[in-house]
Amino acid sequence: MPGKVLIVIPCYNEEASLPSVLDELHQTTLPGGYQMEVAVINDCSKDNTVAVARKHKATVLDLPVNLGIGGAVQTGIRYAKENDFDIAIQLDGDGQHPPKELGKLVGHHIESGANVVIGSRFLEKEGFQSSFLRRLGISYFHWVNRVMTGKHIYDSTSGFRLFDRSAIRIAAANYPDEYPEPESLVLFSKAGLKIAEVPVIMSARRGGQSSIRSFGSLYYCIKVSLAMFFSFIRKP
């Protein structure tokens, strides 16, 4: 019996880019015979995100209040756990994560057995590389993760990532609320999960606004660093 993959798309006002993302997903075939379902997590959008998702036959999970990226992703992961999915893959609704790259994450999971597979912009430095300030921030979090986990994770802020059943179980119970990507890697590492990166080619966002507008600021770096530190020292 083929395995099941849930594509988790957290969305806040993504009506401009979501149609092409969903169209591309419907044309995507995953390796290993995995069957794919798409779940759009509507984080109180004020535009036509929900109508677009339903028109393209995606499962829509409507949040009653705006939870932000962490809460939206965790909602999708909980849905994956409750509905017995083998894999959940977070994919942004703004077009930065091309569906044609999904096969690289799934293929690497099949080959390596990694519990978490991150789509990385920086292993081969192809495609959209983000702004200079964000690259500085990403380099900084590579160093912080190296100190706390002992692992080289070059794109620790990437929201293009695969979770297997073990990672789904952990994230469904405990997932950071705000800017969760760097902090969650500390949680996964403490739980003994195998984390891997695979090179992918990302694109510039096709519409909407980024939920992280102050990425290059000192305030953001301090805030996320503290969150990672408390996750690191917190008892299981």
Residue frames as a rotation matrix with the C-alpha (Angstrom) as fourth column:
MET 1
0.577 0.817 0.000 0.00
0.817 -0.577 0.000 0.00
0.000 0.000 -1.000 0.00
PRO 2
-0.097 -0.670 0.736 1.53
0.573 -0.642 -0.509 3.39
0.814 0.373 0.446 -1.00
GLY 3
-0.494 -0.166 -0.854 2.43
0.842 -0.339 -0.421 5.84
-0.220 -0.926 0.307 1.74
LYS 4
0.554 0.763 0.333 0.64
0.788 -0.610 0.087 9.13
0.269 0.214 -0.939 2.28
VAL 5
-0.660 -0.744 -0.102 2.17
0.750 -0.644 -0.152 12.61
0.047 -0.177 0.983 2.13
LEU 6
0.568 0.791 -0.228 0.43
0.803 -0.593 -0.058 15.74
-0.181 -0.150 -0.972 3.39
ILE 7
-0.449 -0.624 0.640 1.57
0.700 -0.690 -0.183 19.04
0.555 0.366 0.747 1.88
VAL 8
0.245 0.470 -0.848 1.08
0.911 -0.411 0.036 21.67
-0.332 -0.782 -0.528 4.59
ILE 9
-0.401 -0.317 0.860 0.68
0.678 -0.733 0.046 25.20
0.616 0.602 0.509 3.18
PRO 10
-0.148 0.325 -0.934 0.34
0.819 -0.489 -0.299 27.92
-0.554 -0.809 -0.194 5.85
CYS 11
-0.399 0.081 0.913 -1.38
0.769 -0.513 0.381 30.89
0.499 0.855 0.142 4.25
TYR 12
0.019 0.459 -0.888 -2.12
0.622 -0.701 -0.349 34.48
-0.783 -0.546 -0.299 5.13
ASN 13
0.601 0.346 -0.721 -3.38
-0.265 -0.764 -0.588 36.52
-0.754 0.544 -0.367 2.16
GLU 14
-0.525 -0.833 0.172 -1.81
-0.176 0.304 0.936 34.39
-0.833 0.462 -0.306 -0.57
GLU 15
0.487 0.819 0.304 -4.55
0.155 0.261 -0.953 34.59
-0.860 0.511 0.001 -3.24
ALA 16
0.578 -0.283 -0.765 -2.11
-0.755 -0.542 -0.370 36.02
-0.310 0.792 -0.527 -5.80
SER 17
-0.355 -0.874 -0.332 0.42
-0.930 0.366 0.031 33.19
0.095 0.320 -0.943 -5.72
LEU 18
-0.337 0.202 0.920 -1.61
-0.510 0.782 -0.359 30.23
-0.791 -0.590 -0.160 -4.43
PRO 19
0.717 0.687 -0.115 -3.34
-0.488 0.378 -0.787 29.28
-0.498 0.621 0.606 -7.72
SER 20
0.449 -0.605 -0.657 -0.09
-0.704 0.213 -0.677 28.55
0.550 0.767 -0.330 -9.54
VAL 21
-0.561 -0.644 0.520 1.34
-0.828 0.430 -0.360 26.71
0.008 -0.633 -0.774 -6.52
LEU 22
-0.040 0.635 0.772 -1.72
-0.461 0.673 -0.578 24.44
-0.886 -0.379 0.266 -6.30
ASP 23
0.817 0.298 -0.493 -1.76
-0.564 0.235 -0.792 23.88
-0.120 0.925 0.360 -10.07
GLU 24
-0.001 -0.918 -0.396 1.88
-0.813 0.232 -0.534 22.80
0.582 0.322 -0.747 -9.97
LEU 25
-0.544 -0.155 0.824 1.21
-0.730 0.572 -0.374 20.49
-0.413 -0.806 -0.425 -7.01
HIS 26
0.464 0.814 0.350 -1.58
-0.460 0.559 -0.690 18.73
-0.757 0.159 0.634 -8.91
GLN 27
0.821 -0.217 -0.528 0.93
-0.477 0.246 -0.844 18.05
0.313 0.945 0.098 -11.70
THR 28
-0.131 -0.947 0.293 3.61
-0.956 0.043 -0.289 16.70
0.261 -0.318 -0.911 -9.33
THR 29
0.777 0.244 -0.580 4.39
-0.139 0.966 0.219 13.01
0.613 -0.090 0.785 -8.89
LEU 30
0.434 -0.605 0.668 6.38
-0.892 -0.182 0.414 11.95
-0.129 -0.775 -0.618 -5.83
PRO 31
-0.353 -0.622 -0.699 9.00
-0.624 0.713 -0.320 9.19
0.697 0.323 -0.640 -5.79
GLY 32
-0.976 -0.132 0.173 8.30
-0.217 0.653 -0.726 5.95
-0.017 -0.746 -0.666 -3.94
GLY 33
-0.565 0.817 -0.119 4.69
0.453 0.427 0.783 5.83
0.690 0.388 -0.611 -5.05
TYR 34
-0.789 0.253 -0.559 3.60
0.475 -0.325 -0.818 8.23
-0.389 -0.911 0.137 -2.30
GLN 35
-0.025 0.868 0.496 0.05
0.871 -0.225 0.437 9.59
0.491 0.443 -0.750 -2.57
MET 36
-0.901 -0.433 -0.018 -0.28
0.406 -0.829 -0.385 13.32
0.152 -0.354 0.923 -1.93
GLU 37
0.348 0.936 -0.048 -2.96
0.906 -0.323 0.273 15.42
0.240 -0.139 -0.961 -0.24
VAL 38
-0.615 -0.517 0.595 -2.76
0.411 -0.855 -0.318 19.21
0.673 0.049 0.738 0.02
ALA 39
0.295 0.668 -0.683 -3.90
0.954 -0.170 0.246 21.10
0.049 -0.724 -0.688 3.13
VAL 40
-0.313 -0.286 0.905 -4.11
0.280 -0.939 -0.200 24.89
0.908 0.190 0.374 3.08
ILE 41
-0.176 0.189 -0.966 -4.00
0.982 -0.030 -0.184 26.32
-0.063 -0.982 -0.180 6.60
ASN 42
0.069 0.295 0.953 -5.91
0.467 -0.854 0.231 29.59
0.882 0.429 -0.196 6.42
ASP 43
-0.463 -0.378 -0.802 -4.51
0.886 -0.174 -0.430 31.86
0.023 -0.909 0.415 9.13
CYS 44
0.211 0.708 -0.673 -7.41
0.638 -0.622 -0.454 34.37
-0.741 -0.333 -0.583 9.06
SER 45
-0.769 -0.468 0.437 -6.69
0.623 -0.394 0.675 35.68
-0.144 0.791 0.594 5.57
LYS 46
-0.202 0.674 -0.711 -8.57
0.055 -0.717 -0.695 38.82
-0.978 -0.180 0.107 4.55
ASP 47
-0.484 0.001 -0.875 -8.46
-0.835 -0.301 0.461 38.09
-0.263 0.953 0.147 0.82
ASN 48
0.530 0.765 -0.365 -9.74
-0.847 0.502 -0.178 35.19
0.047 0.403 0.914 -1.33
THR 49
-0.564 -0.826 0.010 -7.22
-0.822 0.560 -0.105 32.60
0.081 -0.067 -0.994 -0.15
VAL 50
-0.477 0.425 0.769 -9.94
-0.264 0.765 -0.587 30.19
-0.838 -0.483 -0.253 1.02
ALA 51
0.614 0.761 -0.209 -11.94
-0.401 0.073 -0.913 30.44
-0.680 0.645 0.349 -2.20
VAL 52
0.226 -0.637 -0.737 -8.81
-0.944 0.043 -0.327 29.83
0.240 0.770 -0.591 -4.27
ALA 53
-0.731 -0.547 0.408 -7.86
-0.653 0.734 -0.186 26.78
-0.198 -0.402 -0.894 -2.16
ARG 54
-0.149 0.762 0.631 -11.33
-0.149 0.613 -0.776 25.25
-0.978 -0.209 0.022 -2.42
LYS 55
0.657 0.358 -0.663 -11.53
-0.660 -0.150 -0.736 25.91
-0.363 0.921 0.138 -6.14
HIS 56
-0.013 -0.777 -0.630 -8.29
-0.859 0.331 -0.390 23.94
0.511 0.536 -0.672 -6.53
LYS 57
0.672 0.487 -0.559 -9.68
-0.233 0.855 0.464 21.08
0.703 -0.181 0.688 -4.39
ALA 58
-0.559 -0.825 -0.081 -7.30
-0.081 0.152 -0.985 21.50
0.825 -0.544 -0.152 -1.46
THR 59
0.190 0.510 -0.839 -8.31
0.877 0.295 0.378 20.59
0.440 -0.808 -0.391 2.07
VAL 60
-0.145 -0.178 0.973 -8.87
-0.098 -0.976 -0.193 23.86
0.985 -0.123 0.124 3.96
LEU 61
-0.029 0.069 -0.997 -8.20
0.963 0.270 -0.009 24.14
0.269 -0.960 -0.074 7.69
ASP 62
0.194 0.237 0.952 -9.65
0.174 -0.963 0.204 27.46
0.965 0.126 -0.228 8.86
LEU 63
-0.617 -0.441 -0.652 -8.10
0.725 0.004 -0.689 28.94
0.306 -0.898 0.317 12.00
PRO 64
0.443 0.888 -0.123 -10.53
0.861 -0.383 0.334 30.95
0.249 -0.254 -0.935 14.17
VAL 65
0.886 -0.279 -0.370 -7.79
-0.094 -0.891 0.445 33.40
-0.454 -0.359 -0.815 15.18
ASN 66
0.689 -0.703 -0.177 -4.47
-0.352 -0.110 -0.930 34.36
0.634 0.702 -0.323 13.61
LEU 67
0.941 -0.338 0.034 -1.83
0.166 0.546 0.821 32.04
-0.296 -0.766 0.570 15.09
GLY 68
0.341 -0.867 -0.362 1.16
-0.846 -0.451 0.285 33.03
-0.411 0.209 -0.887 12.96
ILE 69
0.086 -0.375 -0.923 3.44
-0.840 0.471 -0.269 30.71
0.535 0.799 -0.275 11.03
GLY 70
-0.860 -0.497 0.116 4.23
-0.474 0.693 -0.543 28.34
0.189 -0.522 -0.832 13.91
GLY 71
-0.439 0.777 0.451 0.62
-0.379 0.295 -0.877 27.77
-0.815 -0.556 0.165 14.91
ALA 72
0.434 0.595 -0.677 -0.48
-0.856 0.039 -0.515 27.37
-0.280 0.803 0.526 11.29
VAL 73
-0.235 -0.603 -0.762 2.21
-0.745 0.615 -0.257 24.79
0.624 0.508 -0.594 10.55
GLN 74
-0.929 -0.117 0.351 1.48
-0.341 0.639 -0.689 22.89
-0.144 -0.760 -0.634 13.75
THR 75
0.024 0.996 0.084 -2.22
-0.682 0.078 -0.727 22.78
-0.731 -0.040 0.681 12.81
GLY 76
0.437 0.086 -0.895 -1.27
-0.852 0.360 -0.381 21.05
0.289 0.929 0.230 9.57
ILE 77
-0.602 -0.735 -0.312 1.09
-0.551 0.666 -0.503 18.68
0.577 -0.131 -0.806 11.34
ARG 78
-0.668 0.445 0.596 -1.60
-0.473 0.365 -0.802 17.74
-0.574 -0.818 -0.033 13.85
TYR 79
0.440 0.817 -0.373 -3.94
-0.807 0.178 -0.563 17.02
-0.394 0.549 0.737 10.95
ALA 80
0.035 -0.526 -0.850 -1.24
-0.756 0.542 -0.367 14.77
0.654 0.655 -0.378 9.48
LYS 81
-0.891 -0.390 0.233 -0.87
-0.436 0.591 -0.679 12.90
0.127 -0.706 -0.697 12.77
GLU 82
-0.341 0.846 0.410 -4.62
-0.550 0.174 -0.817 12.49
-0.762 -0.504 0.406 13.31
ASN 83
0.680 0.625 -0.383 -5.11
-0.645 0.263 -0.717 11.20
-0.348 0.735 0.582 9.75
ASP 84
0.538 -0.459 0.707 -2.16
0.117 0.871 0.477 8.78
-0.835 -0.174 0.522 9.81
PHE 85
0.919 -0.331 -0.216 0.08
-0.312 -0.274 -0.910 10.39
0.242 0.903 -0.355 7.20
ASP 86
0.639 -0.760 -0.124 3.56
0.770 0.632 0.094 8.96
0.007 -0.155 0.988 6.79
ILE 87
-0.559 -0.826 0.070 5.12
0.828 -0.553 0.095 12.29
-0.040 0.111 0.993 5.84
ALA 88
0.729 0.630 -0.267 4.21
0.577 -0.776 -0.254 15.97
-0.368 0.031 -0.929 6.17
ILE 89
-0.362 -0.836 0.412 5.96
0.931 -0.340 0.129 18.59
0.033 0.430 0.902 4.05
GLN 90
0.295 0.361 -0.885 5.76
0.433 -0.876 -0.213 22.29
-0.852 -0.320 -0.415 4.82
LEU 91
-0.472 -0.364 0.803 5.61
0.882 -0.209 0.423 24.36
0.014 0.908 0.419 1.65
ASP 92
-0.631 0.195 -0.750 4.99
0.151 -0.918 -0.366 28.11
-0.760 -0.345 0.550 1.47
GLY 93
0.240 0.856 0.458 2.01
0.766 0.122 -0.631 29.43
-0.597 0.502 -0.626 -0.45
ASP 94
0.539 -0.045 -0.841 3.93
-0.205 -0.975 -0.079 32.38
-0.817 0.215 -0.535 -1.91
GLY 95
0.991 -0.079 -0.104 5.69
-0.080 0.256 -0.963 30.39
0.103 0.964 0.247 -4.64
GLN 96
0.327 -0.936 0.131 9.17
-0.944 -0.317 0.097 30.38
-0.049 -0.156 -0.987 -3.09
HIS 97
-0.437 -0.430 0.790 9.17
-0.472 0.857 0.206 26.58
-0.765 -0.283 -0.578 -2.83
PRO 98
-0.234 0.365 -0.901 8.55
-0.958 0.073 0.278 25.13
0.167 0.928 0.333 -6.30
PRO 99
0.576 0.551 0.603 6.56
-0.661 0.749 -0.053 21.87
-0.481 -0.368 0.796 -6.13
LYS 100
0.794 -0.310 -0.522 8.91
-0.279 0.578 -0.767 20.33
0.540 0.755 0.373 -8.69
GLU 101
-0.255 -0.940 0.229 11.56
-0.644 -0.012 -0.765 20.31
0.721 -0.342 -0.603 -5.93
LEU 102
0.435 0.510 0.743 9.43
-0.899 0.296 0.323 18.13
-0.056 -0.808 0.587 -3.62
GLY 103
0.910 -0.045 -0.411 10.87
-0.087 0.951 -0.297 14.95
0.404 0.306 0.862 -5.10
LYS 104
-0.060 -0.997 0.048 14.32
-0.193 -0.036 -0.980 15.88
0.979 -0.068 -0.191 -3.83
LEU 105
-0.298 0.008 0.954 13.10
-0.938 -0.185 -0.292 15.98
0.174 -0.983 0.063 -0.20
VAL 106
0.689 0.639 0.341 11.11
-0.684 0.729 0.016 12.76
-0.238 -0.244 0.940 -0.47
GLY 107
0.737 -0.461 -0.494 13.89
-0.074 0.672 -0.737 10.98
0.672 0.580 0.462 -2.36
HIS 108
-0.309 -0.896 0.320 16.48
-0.468 -0.150 -0.871 11.97
0.828 -0.419 -0.373 0.23
HIS 109
0.012 0.406 0.914 14.21
-0.987 0.150 -0.054 10.76
-0.159 -0.901 0.403 3.03
ILE 110
0.923 0.364 -0.126 13.81
-0.384 0.897 -0.220 7.40
0.033 0.251 0.967 1.28
GLU 111
0.481 -0.814 -0.326 17.55
0.019 0.381 -0.924 7.04
0.877 0.438 0.199 0.69
SER 112
-0.462 -0.809 0.363 18.87
-0.262 -0.266 -0.927 8.32
0.847 -0.523 -0.089 4.03
GLY 113
-0.032 0.546 -0.837 16.09
0.783 0.535 0.318 7.59
0.622 -0.645 -0.444 6.51
ALA 114
-0.935 -0.325 0.144 16.37
0.190 -0.800 -0.569 11.16
0.301 -0.504 0.809 7.81
ASN 115
-0.320 0.839 -0.440 13.49
0.901 0.126 -0.414 12.18
-0.292 -0.530 -0.796 10.08
VAL 116
0.614 0.405 -0.678 13.64
0.192 -0.909 -0.369 15.83
-0.766 0.096 -0.636 8.99
VAL 117
-0.206 -0.647 0.734 14.81
0.949 0.050 0.311 16.90
-0.238 0.761 0.604 5.54
ILE 118
0.287 0.215 -0.934 15.37
0.196 -0.967 -0.162 20.60
-0.938 -0.137 -0.319 4.86
GLY 119
0.574 -0.080 0.815 15.34
0.812 -0.073 -0.579 22.09
0.106 0.994 0.023 1.39
SER 120
0.228 -0.639 -0.735 18.46
0.505 -0.568 0.650 24.28
-0.832 -0.519 0.193 1.36
ARG 121
0.994 0.106 -0.023 19.22
0.050 -0.631 -0.774 27.27
-0.096 0.768 -0.633 -0.86
PHE 122
0.667 -0.745 0.011 22.86
-0.732 -0.653 0.192 27.37
-0.136 -0.136 -0.981 0.12
LEU 123
0.421 -0.542 0.728 24.38
0.074 0.820 0.568 23.95
-0.904 -0.185 0.385 -0.47
GLU 124
-0.091 -0.436 0.895 24.77
0.934 0.275 0.229 24.58
-0.346 0.857 0.382 -4.19
LYS 125
-0.398 -0.084 -0.914 23.91
0.163 -0.986 0.020 28.31
-0.903 -0.141 0.406 -4.21
GLU 126
-0.888 0.227 0.400 21.46
0.405 -0.026 0.914 28.10
0.218 0.974 -0.068 -7.11
GLY 127
0.020 0.991 0.131 18.21
0.814 -0.093 0.574 29.99
0.581 0.095 -0.808 -7.55
PHE 128
0.466 0.285 0.838 16.92
-0.116 -0.919 0.377 32.80
0.877 -0.273 -0.396 -5.36
GLN 129
-0.261 -0.744 -0.616 19.34
0.613 0.365 -0.701 33.45
0.746 -0.560 0.360 -2.49
SER 130
0.570 0.567 -0.595 17.35
0.821 -0.369 0.435 36.03
0.026 -0.736 -0.676 -0.47
SER 131
0.849 -0.209 0.486 18.56
-0.111 -0.968 -0.223 39.51
0.517 0.136 -0.845 0.50
PHE 132
-0.124 -0.992 -0.005 22.00
-0.057 0.012 -0.998 40.29
0.991 -0.123 -0.058 1.88
LEU 133
-0.351 0.028 0.936 20.67
-0.884 -0.340 -0.321 41.03
0.310 -0.940 0.144 5.39
ARG 134
0.707 0.659 0.257 18.72
-0.705 0.684 0.186 37.80
-0.053 -0.313 0.948 5.50
ARG 135
0.612 -0.561 -0.557 21.74
0.085 0.747 -0.659 35.83
0.786 0.356 0.505 4.36
LEU 136
-0.445 -0.752 0.486 23.71
-0.433 -0.295 -0.852 37.38
0.784 -0.589 -0.194 7.21
GLY 137
0.022 0.558 0.830 20.98
-0.999 0.052 -0.009 36.32
-0.048 -0.828 0.558 9.65
ILE 138
0.896 0.324 -0.304 20.88
-0.374 0.920 -0.121 32.82
0.241 0.222 0.945 8.19
SER 139
0.114 -0.940 -0.323 24.68
0.002 0.325 -0.946 32.51
0.993 0.107 0.039 8.56
TYR 140
-0.470 -0.230 0.852 24.35
-0.780 -0.343 -0.523 33.61
0.413 -0.911 -0.018 12.17
PHE 141
0.417 0.718 0.557 21.71
-0.884 0.464 0.064 30.95
-0.213 -0.519 0.828 12.90
HIS 142
0.656 -0.344 -0.672 23.89
-0.133 0.824 -0.551 28.33
0.743 0.451 0.495 11.22
TRP 143
-0.452 -0.882 0.131 26.50
-0.234 -0.024 -0.972 29.13
0.860 -0.470 -0.196 13.87
VAL 144
-0.285 0.417 0.863 23.95
-0.958 -0.152 -0.243 29.13
0.030 -0.896 0.443 16.74
ASN 145
0.785 0.609 -0.116 22.56
-0.613 0.790 0.007 25.77
0.096 0.065 0.993 15.64
ARG 146
0.265 -0.785 -0.559 26.07
-0.085 0.559 -0.825 24.41
0.960 0.266 0.082 15.34
VAL 147
-0.632 -0.507 0.586 26.77
-0.567 -0.212 -0.796 25.37
0.528 -0.835 -0.154 18.98
MET 148
-0.183 0.677 0.713 23.50
-0.947 0.073 -0.312 23.96
-0.263 -0.733 0.628 20.31
THR 149
0.789 0.602 0.125 23.07
-0.533 0.771 -0.348 20.84
-0.306 0.208 0.929 18.21
GLY 150
-0.086 -0.899 0.430 26.55
-0.219 0.438 0.872 19.99
-0.972 -0.020 -0.235 16.95
LYS 151
0.147 0.242 0.959 25.14
0.808 0.530 -0.258 19.89
-0.570 0.813 -0.117 13.42
HIS 152
-0.863 -0.352 -0.361 25.94
0.034 -0.755 0.655 21.96
-0.503 0.554 0.663 10.34
ILE 153
0.057 0.915 0.398 22.55
0.902 0.124 -0.414 23.21
-0.428 0.383 -0.819 9.14
TYR 154
-0.795 -0.599 0.101 23.24
0.574 -0.686 0.447 25.85
-0.198 0.413 0.889 6.53
ASP 155
-0.679 0.640 0.359 19.65
-0.189 -0.626 0.757 26.90
0.709 0.446 0.546 5.82
SER 156
-0.854 0.267 -0.447 18.12
0.519 0.487 -0.702 26.58
0.030 -0.832 -0.554 9.28
THR 157
-0.603 0.675 -0.424 15.46
-0.287 -0.680 -0.674 29.20
-0.744 -0.285 0.605 8.52
SER 158
-0.868 0.270 -0.417 14.15
-0.377 0.187 0.907 27.35
0.323 0.945 -0.061 5.46
GLY 159
-0.278 0.861 0.426 10.41
-0.726 0.102 -0.680 26.68
-0.629 -0.498 0.597 5.66
PHE 160
0.394 0.299 -0.869 10.67
-0.823 0.535 -0.189 24.01
0.409 0.790 0.457 2.97
ARG 161
-0.639 -0.677 0.366 11.01
-0.765 0.507 -0.398 20.87
0.084 -0.534 -0.841 5.06
LEU 162
0.054 0.560 -0.827 9.87
-0.348 0.787 0.510 17.28
0.936 0.260 0.237 5.40
PHE 163
-0.311 -0.044 0.949 8.75
-0.943 0.138 -0.303 15.60
-0.118 -0.989 -0.085 8.64
ASP 164
-0.581 0.171 -0.796 8.49
-0.149 0.939 0.310 11.82
0.800 0.299 -0.520 8.99
ARG 165
0.368 0.838 -0.403 6.25
0.272 0.317 0.908 10.08
0.889 -0.444 -0.111 11.53
SER 166
-0.008 -0.442 -0.897 8.71
0.992 0.109 -0.062 10.63
0.126 -0.890 0.438 14.40
ALA 167
-0.932 -0.359 0.054 9.05
0.356 -0.933 -0.058 14.34
0.071 -0.035 0.997 13.62
ILE 168
-0.322 0.902 0.288 5.28
-0.094 -0.333 0.938 14.67
0.942 0.275 0.193 13.12
ARG 169
0.351 0.464 -0.814 4.67
0.704 0.442 0.556 13.18
0.617 -0.768 -0.171 16.56
ILE 170
-0.386 -0.589 -0.710 7.08
0.904 -0.394 -0.164 15.62
-0.183 -0.705 0.685 18.23
ALA 171
-0.972 -0.040 0.231 5.91
0.116 -0.937 0.330 18.71
0.203 0.347 0.916 16.31
ALA 172
-0.123 0.992 0.013 2.24
0.212 0.013 0.977 17.90
0.969 0.123 -0.212 16.88
ALA 173
0.427 0.253 -0.868 2.86
0.861 0.182 0.476 17.98
0.278 -0.950 -0.141 20.64
ASN 174
0.458 -0.390 -0.799 5.35
0.401 -0.712 0.577 20.86
-0.793 -0.584 -0.170 20.80
TYR 175
0.031 -0.435 0.900 6.19
0.980 -0.165 -0.114 23.32
0.198 0.885 0.421 18.04
PRO 176
-0.678 -0.361 -0.641 7.49
0.553 -0.824 -0.121 26.90
-0.484 -0.437 0.758 18.43
ASP 177
0.331 0.931 -0.152 4.93
0.649 -0.342 -0.680 29.63
-0.685 0.126 -0.718 17.79
GLU 178
0.894 0.034 -0.447 6.90
-0.170 -0.897 -0.408 32.49
-0.415 0.441 -0.796 16.26
TYR 179
0.378 -0.761 -0.528 9.58
-0.880 -0.118 -0.459 32.07
0.287 0.638 -0.714 13.56
PRO 180
0.761 0.117 0.638 9.77
-0.512 0.711 0.481 28.37
-0.398 -0.693 0.601 14.43
GLU 181
0.863 -0.310 -0.399 12.26
-0.146 0.604 -0.784 27.03
0.484 0.734 0.476 11.92
PRO 182
-0.137 -0.989 0.064 15.58
-0.455 0.005 -0.890 27.59
0.880 -0.151 -0.451 13.78
GLU 183
-0.279 0.045 0.959 14.13
-0.959 0.030 -0.281 26.76
-0.042 -0.999 0.035 17.21
SER 184
0.749 0.651 0.125 12.42
-0.643 0.759 -0.102 23.57
-0.162 -0.004 0.987 16.08
LEU 185
0.463 -0.651 -0.602 15.75
-0.239 0.562 -0.792 22.16
0.854 0.510 0.105 14.93
VAL 186
-0.558 -0.589 0.585 16.97
-0.713 -0.020 -0.701 22.37
0.425 -0.808 -0.409 18.52
LEU 187
0.125 0.708 0.695 13.89
-0.892 0.387 -0.233 20.41
-0.434 -0.591 0.680 19.65
PHE 188
0.881 0.215 -0.421 14.33
-0.419 0.768 -0.485 17.77
0.219 0.604 0.767 16.97
SER 189
0.021 -0.963 -0.268 18.04
-0.389 0.239 -0.890 17.42
0.921 0.123 -0.370 17.72
LYS 190
-0.494 -0.162 0.854 17.42
-0.868 0.039 -0.495 17.01
0.047 -0.986 -0.159 21.47
ALA 191
0.483 0.769 0.418 14.93
-0.739 0.614 -0.276 14.25
-0.469 -0.175 0.865 20.63
GLY 192
-0.250 -0.716 0.651 17.65
-0.178 0.695 0.696 12.39
-0.952 0.059 -0.301 18.74
LEU 193
0.757 0.580 0.300 16.13
0.197 0.235 -0.952 12.81
-0.623 0.780 0.064 15.28
LYS 194
-0.318 -0.828 0.462 18.27
0.741 0.087 0.666 12.66
-0.592 0.554 0.585 12.17
ILE 195
0.628 0.460 -0.628 18.24
0.051 -0.829 -0.556 16.02
-0.776 0.318 -0.545 10.37
ALA 196
-0.275 -0.696 0.664 19.47
0.786 0.236 0.572 16.35
-0.554 0.678 0.482 6.80
GLU 197
0.124 0.255 -0.959 19.68
-0.369 -0.885 -0.283 19.04
-0.921 0.389 -0.016 4.13
VAL 198
-0.046 -0.113 0.993 19.21
0.843 0.528 0.099 18.62
-0.536 0.841 0.071 0.40
PRO 199
-0.832 -0.306 -0.464 19.97
0.066 -0.884 0.464 21.30
-0.551 0.355 0.755 -2.19
VAL 200
0.113 0.879 0.463 16.91
0.902 0.104 -0.418 22.85
-0.416 0.465 -0.781 -3.84
ILE 201
-0.852 -0.266 0.451 16.31
0.463 -0.785 0.411 25.74
0.244 0.559 0.792 -6.18
MET 202
-0.129 0.812 -0.570 13.96
0.783 -0.269 -0.560 28.31
-0.608 -0.518 -0.601 -4.67
SER 203
-0.199 0.185 0.962 12.23
0.784 -0.559 0.270 31.27
0.588 0.808 -0.034 -6.29
ALA 204
-0.987 0.027 0.156 11.41
-0.098 -0.875 -0.474 34.82
0.124 -0.483 0.867 -5.26
ARG 205
-0.510 0.860 -0.018 7.94
0.426 0.234 -0.874 35.12
-0.747 -0.453 -0.486 -3.75
ARG 206
-0.683 0.304 0.664 5.20
0.684 -0.052 0.728 35.63
0.256 0.951 -0.172 -6.36
GLY 207
-0.029 0.729 0.684 2.90
0.056 -0.682 0.729 37.80
0.998 0.059 -0.021 -4.27
GLY 208
0.814 0.444 -0.375 1.89
0.396 0.049 0.917 38.96
0.426 -0.895 -0.135 -0.79
GLN 209
0.360 -0.677 0.642 4.25
-0.697 -0.652 -0.297 40.03
0.620 -0.341 -0.707 1.96
SER 210
-0.317 -0.579 -0.751 6.71
0.149 0.751 -0.643 38.07
0.937 -0.316 -0.152 4.02
SER 211
0.776 0.590 -0.222 5.68
0.262 0.019 0.965 37.31
0.574 -0.807 -0.140 7.60
ILE 212
0.376 -0.743 -0.554 9.28
0.813 -0.022 0.581 38.07
-0.444 -0.669 0.596 8.64
ARG 213
0.806 0.027 0.591 9.90
0.406 -0.752 -0.519 41.71
0.431 0.659 -0.617 7.81
SER 214
0.727 -0.551 0.410 12.60
-0.673 -0.688 0.270 42.44
0.133 -0.472 -0.871 10.36
PHE 215
0.933 -0.295 -0.206 14.76
0.297 0.955 -0.022 39.39
0.203 -0.040 0.978 9.73
GLY 216
0.159 -0.969 0.191 18.00
0.552 -0.073 -0.830 41.33
0.818 0.238 0.524 9.55
SER 217
0.432 0.052 0.900 17.38
-0.468 -0.840 0.273 43.28
0.771 -0.540 -0.339 12.73
LEU 218
-0.694 -0.715 0.078 19.36
-0.365 0.256 -0.895 42.83
0.621 -0.650 -0.439 15.92
TYR 219
-0.297 0.677 0.673 16.06
-0.924 -0.024 -0.383 42.51
-0.243 -0.735 0.633 17.82
TYR 220
0.674 0.571 -0.469 14.98
-0.695 0.705 -0.140 39.53
0.251 0.420 0.872 15.72
CYS 221
0.042 -0.753 -0.657 18.32
-0.211 0.636 -0.742 37.75
0.977 0.170 -0.132 16.12
ILE 222
-0.795 -0.330 0.508 18.32
-0.529 -0.032 -0.848 38.24
0.296 -0.944 -0.149 19.90
LYS 223
0.018 0.917 0.398 14.71
-0.973 0.107 -0.203 37.14
-0.229 -0.384 0.895 20.24
VAL 224
0.732 0.261 -0.629 15.14
-0.498 0.835 -0.235 33.93
0.464 0.485 0.741 18.25
SER 225
-0.273 -0.912 -0.306 18.49
-0.254 0.375 -0.892 33.18
0.928 -0.166 -0.334 19.89
LEU 226
-0.646 0.101 0.757 16.88
-0.764 -0.071 -0.642 33.38
-0.012 -0.992 0.123 23.33
ALA 227
0.475 0.879 0.044 14.04
-0.868 0.476 -0.140 31.11
-0.144 0.028 0.989 22.22
MET 228
0.479 -0.388 -0.788 16.56
-0.288 0.778 -0.558 28.58
0.829 0.494 0.261 20.91
PHE 229
-0.602 -0.768 0.217 18.57
-0.422 0.076 -0.904 28.78
0.678 -0.636 -0.370 24.13
PHE 230
-0.321 0.554 0.768 15.52
-0.906 0.057 -0.420 28.13
-0.277 -0.831 0.483 26.34
SER 231
0.754 0.529 -0.390 14.54
-0.633 0.742 -0.219 25.20
0.173 0.412 0.895 24.13
PHE 232
0.100 -0.837 -0.538 18.08
-0.298 0.491 -0.819 23.91
0.949 0.242 -0.200 24.47
ILE 233
-0.810 -0.498 0.309 18.16
-0.402 0.087 -0.912 24.02
0.427 -0.863 -0.270 28.29
ARG 234
0.032 0.915 0.402 14.53
-0.998 0.006 0.067 22.98
0.059 -0.403 0.913 28.86
LYS 235
-0.700 -0.235 0.675 14.11
-0.396 0.914 -0.092 19.47
-0.595 -0.331 -0.732 30.23
PRO 236
-0.875 0.383 -0.297 12.28
-0.120 0.421 0.899 17.01
0.470 0.822 -0.322 27.92
